């Protein structure tokens, strides 16, 4: 089975939308849990640590490099980034 990958912008939009839906459906509160999306063979985007899903925007998300664990973004990535 081939994995479907997303462009970074699409991945970020999907994560923000999913976070808002989880809040709306009362499946999470605040910044509980974490959401990620693979964008290519070596990278994924993940929600930042401690930021509420209600106020989170695409620019708040963190880009992770799977090969070396390096992250790019204004926030720290979710503490569970290794699971993703």
Secondary structure as GFF3:
##gff-version 3
##sequence-region A 1 84
A	DSSP	alpha_helix	8	24	.	.	.	ID=ss1
A	DSSP	beta_strand	36	40	.	.	.	ID=ss2
A	DSSP	beta_strand	43	46	.	.	.	ID=ss3
A	DSSP	three_ten_helix	58	60	.	.	.	ID=ss4
A	DSSP	beta_strand	62	65	.	.	.	ID=ss5
A	DSSP	beta_strand	71	72	.	.	.	ID=ss6
A	DSSP	three_ten_helix	81	83	.	.	.	ID=ss7
###
